[in-house]
Amino acid sequence: MELLTTNNVWMMICTALVFFMHLGFAFLEIGLTRQKNTINILFKNIFIITVGLLLYCLVGFNLMYPGDFNGFIGFAGFGLDAPMAEGALDLTYNEGYTYWTDFLFQGMFAATAATIVSGAVAERMKIGPFMVFTVIYVGLIYPIAGSWKWGGGFLQTLETPFYDFAGSTLVHSVGGWAAVVAVCLLGSRIGKFKDSKIQAIPGHNIPLATAGVIILWLGWFGFNGGSVLSADPSLTSLTLVTTCLAAAAGGVVAALVSFIRYKNLDLTMFLNGILGGLVGITAGADQMSPTDAILIGAIAGAIIVFAVSLIDRLKLDDPVGAIAVHLACGIWGTLAVGLFGALASGEQFVSQLIGVVSYAAICIVSSFLIIFIMKKTVGIRVSEREELEGLDAHEHGMDAYPDFRLNEH
């Protein structure tokens, strides 16, 4: 009982840290976008976490962990009341944590996928269609996809099981694939690509974006540390070390490669490099040595620079770099499990590749259907006037900084 209490307390602390990450995402997103859209972005982030938790309670948790099922889709029923009906409020199903702690910890993960998409479509997507997308994607698609691995589905039952410790693919790529689809269907912001040239649209508060990244790095202690699913001193300590080293290497290499390519010390590239390193190590943080973690993070940092450049050349407008960070580095981190660390082998690499392709398929198809149908029916993009004058005024009737207004047109 004492061990259970210790493990459960650690899991609850990690849950709080993952919850805190949503503030980091909000700060990063508003910092890298324009002042006139701040309220819109904050509204979306608050909507995601509140509605995401309710949806995960009603259907998501039991879709993701359905018990015995066919390996592709199963459902254990609506809501979380069954344990209460059995009079087992402190129900445990392992030595690590209670049923309730498990729900809350996993629920914090669920909302992250939609938050990734929010950043990629910032400044030009209608709030209503985005809310509809969030409900469907977080309520249904994310938990069904998650069940394929974490719920004991077909990827877990491969001869060499697919491995994703804390969600490089199950969380980050799930959001990243949807972000690509959304950006393609939505189009770029007015003025981003002019006369076939890429035009920078600077964010309005880089100090706030920097604070967001530091908050996210702190939250990753819970994201990865909690994924140990216990307070095991050796494994949690190793996980936090590999997480930090990958983040540091990702930031340094991204800044260095960016300087070599563009001859300037770009803070935003430095920040996204840190996030890329964090995403990259997430799939195998418990399996890597410190040296492995540095290599994985360093490669992720380089990937960030080239991915951002490629996305621009493809004329895909991603205001915060979400696709480069969460998709490109999510894929890299997932494949890296087969190349580095305790699980490295040819068989493991093939399983990792199967996992990447499987999640690409469900995420691309489902997000395309959701967003394309809305595009053809209610429309997904704000008018030119609304975009130029700002979503805050037109969709919310509010101003984030009423006493300090810049001319951003």
N, C-alpha and C positions, 0 to 999 in steps of 0.2 A: 504493500500500500504506500509506503514511504517513497519507493522508487517511482510509482505511478504519479504521485503528487509532484515530485521533482520534474519528471518528464513533462507533465501536463502544464506546469507553470512555465517552463521554457517554451512550450508550444504556444501558450497564450501571449508571452512576450513577443514571440516571432509574429504572431497574428497582428499585434499592435504595430509592429514595424512595417509589415506589408501594407496595413491600412494607411500608415503615414506616407507610403510611397505615392498615394493618390495626390497628396499635396505637392510632391515633387513633380509629378507629371503635369499638374496644373500650372505650377510656376514655370516649368520649362516651356510649355506650350504657349503661354501668354507672353513670355519673355522673347520668344523667337518670332512672334507675329506682331501685327500692328495694333496700336493703342485702341483704334476704333472697333475692334472685335473682341476686346477683353471680356466683357460681360457674357458674350455668346459662348466663349470657350469655357469660362468658369461654370456657366449653367450646364453645359454638356458634361463636364467632369463630375459635377454634383449629381446630375441625373444618372450617370453611369453607375456610380457606387451605390446609390440608394435603390434604384430599380434593380440593379444587378443582384444585390443581396436578397431582395424579395423574390425575384425569379429563381434564384438558386435554391431558396427555401421551398418554393412551391413545386418546382419540377427539376431544376438543374442537378441538384445533389443526387437525386434518385435516378436520373438518367446517366450520370457519370459513374455511379457506383450501384448498378442494378442487381448485384448478386450473380446468380447463375443466369447466363444469357447466351445468345448465339455468336457472340464475339464482335458483332457489328452494332447492334442497337438493342437495348433492353430498358425496362422501366420498373422501378420498385414501388411506384405509387406516389400519390400527391402528398406533399408536406412532410413534416418531421414529427408528427404526433404519435407515431406508433410506439416508440420507446416510453413515452409518457403514459400511454394507455396500459403498458405492461408494468407500470410502477417502477421503472428503472431510470430515474432521472440522472443517475451517475453511470449510466451504461458504458461499459468499456468493451472493445473488441480486440484489444491487444494490450501490451504492457506500456505503451507509449503515451496515450492520451485518451480522453473521453470522446464519446460520440459527438457531443456538442462542440468541443474544441476542434475536432476534425472538420465539422461543417463550417465553422466560422473561418478557419484557416484556408480551406479550399475555396470558400466563397470570396475571400479577398483576391484570390488569383483570377476568379472568373471574370471580374469586371475589367481586368487589365487588357484583354483582347480588344474590347471596344475603345478603350482609351487610346490605344495605338492608332486606330483608324481615325479617331477624332483629330489627332495632330496632323495626319496626312491630308485631311479634307478641310482643314481650317480655312476660314475667311471667305468661303464661297458656297457651302452646302446649306440648304434649308434646314432649320432646326427640327421640323416635324418629321421629314423622312429619315433624318439621322436617328431620332428617337425610336422610330419604327424598326430601323435596322438593328439598333442596340437590343431591343426587346427580343427579336427573333434570333440574332446571332449569339447573344449571351445566354438567352433562355433555352435555346435548343441546339444550335450547331456546336458551340464550344463544349458543352457537356457530352454530347454524343461522340464527338471526336476524342475527347479526353478519356472516354470509357474504353477506347481501343487499346490504350496502354495502361493507364492508372486504374481503370476499372476491371482489369483482367481480360481485356478483349483480345482480338486476333494478333495484335502486334506483341502482346505479352506472351502468347503461346507459340510464337515462332520457335524453331529448333534452337536458334540463338536469339533470345528475346531482344527486341528493340529496347534501347536504353535512353531514357531522358530523365535525369535526376530531378530537376526542378523546373523544366519547361522551356528550354531553348526552342523546341518545336511546338510542344503542346500549348504553350502560352504565347510566346513571342512570334513564332512563324504563323500561328493561327491568326493573330492580328495583322501580321505583315502581308500575308497573301490577300486578305480582305482589303487592306490599304491599297495595294496595287490595283485591284479591280476597281475600287471606288475612284481612285485618281484618274484611271483611264476613262471611266464613264462620265466623270464630272468635268474634266478639262482643267486647264491651268487658270490661275488668277489673271485678271486683266493687267497687262504690262509685264508679265513674267518673261514672255518670249516675244520680242519685238524685232521685226525685220530679220527673222531667223537668228537673232542673237539672244543670249541668255542675259536677262537683267536681274541684278540682285534686288531683293525687296527686304531691307533690313528689319530685324525685330526691334521693338520699341524699348525693351528693357533687358539688356544682356546681364546686368547684375542679378536680376530675378531668375533668369535662365540658369545662371551659374549656381545660385542657391538651390534651384530645382534639382540639378545634377548631384550636388552634395547630399541632398535629402534622399534621392534615389539610391545613391551608393550606401548610405546608412540603412535604408530600407532593405537593401539586398542582403544584409546580414540576417534578416528574418526570412526573406524569400528563399535563400539557399540554406541558411542555418536551420530553419524550421523544417526543410525538406528531408533532413535526417530522420525526422519523426520521433525523435527522442532527445534527451539531454546527454547522450553518450559523449563523455568529455573528449575522447580522442578524435572521433569522427566530426563532431561539431567544430572543434578547433581547427582541424585540417581544412574543413570546408570554408571556414571564414578566411583562412590564410590564402587558399587558392583563389577565392573570390576577390580578395583585395589585390593580390599580385596581378591577376589578369586585368583588373580595372586600371591599375597603374600603368602596366605595359601598354594597354590599348590606348590610353591617353597620350603617353609619350611618343609612341610610334605614329599615331595619327597626326600629332603636331609636327613631328619631324618630316614625315612624308609630304604633308601639306606644304611645309616650308620649302622643301626641295622642289616641289612641282610649281608652286605659285609665288615663291619668294616673299611670303609674309607669314607672320606668326598669328594664325587664325584661332581665336579663342573658341569659337563655335565648333570648329573641327576638333579641337582638343577635348571639348566637353562630350561631343558625340563619340569620340574615340574611347573615352572612359566607359560610356554606356555600351559601346560595341564589345569591349572587353568583358563587361559584366554579362551581357547576353551570351557571348561565346562560351564562357566557362560554365554557364548554368546547366548545360546538359550533363556534364561529367565532373562537377566540382568535388564530389566525394571520391572520385577515382584517380585524381591527378596528383602528381608530385608538384612541389613548388616550381620546379623548372618547367614542367609540362604546362602549368598554368601561365607562366610568363610567355612561353612560346605561343600558346593559344590566344592569349590577349594581344600579343604583338601582331600576330597575323590578322586578328579582328580589327585592330587599329588601322592597318594598311588597307584592309577591305573597305573600311568606312570611306576613306578618301577616294578610292577608285569607284566605289558604288555610287557615291554622291555625284561624281562627275558623269558616270554612265546614265544615271537617272535624268540628269539635266540634258544630256545629249539626246535622250529618247523623248525629250519634251514632256516629261512627267513632272508635275509641280507638287513637290512634297515640302511644305514650309518648314518642318522641324527635323527632317531627315529620318522619319520613322521607318521608311522602307529599308534604307541602308542599315540602320541600327538593328531593327527587330527581325527583318526577313533575311537579309544577306548574312548578318552575323549569327542569326538563329540557325540557319542552314549550316554554316561553317562549324559552329559549336557542336551541333548534332553529329556531323560527320567526323569531327575530331575525336569523338569517343572511340571510334574504330581505329584511330591512328596513334593516340597517346594514352598513357595511363594503364591501369590494371586490366582493362578490358580489350586493349588493342589487339586486333587480329583481322584477317581477311573476312572471316565469317561475320564478325561484329560489324565491320564496315558495310557489308552487303545489307545486313539487317537495318543499319542506320539509314541507308539509302532507300530501302523499302518504306521506312517510316516517313522520310521526307517526302517521297512521291505520294504516299497515301494521304498525308495531310494537305499537300498541295491540291490534290484532286477534290477532296470534300470542301475545302475552303474556297477555292476558285469557283467551283460550280455553284455552291450555295450562295456565296456573296454576290456573284453575278446575277443569279435569279432574283434575289431580294432587291438589289439596287436597280437592275434593268427594268423590272416591272414597275417600280416606283417612278423611274425616269420617264417611262412611256405613259404613265397614268397621271400622277400628281405633280411630276417634275421634281428634280432634286437640287437644282441650282437657283440661287437668288437672282434677281434682276440686276442689270448692269448698274442702275442707279443705287440699289441697295448695297451692292458690292463696293462701289466707289465711296458712298457716304458712310458705310460701316454697318455691320449687322447689329451692333448694340442699339443704335437708334431705331432701326426699322423693325427688328424682331423682339426687342425687349423694352424699348422706350426708356433706356437708362444710359448713363455715361459712367464708366469706371473711374474717371478722374474729372469730375464736374468743375473743379476749380483750376484745371490745368489742361488746356486743350491745344493740341498741335494741329497744324494744317497738314493732313496726310494725303491729300488728293493729288 
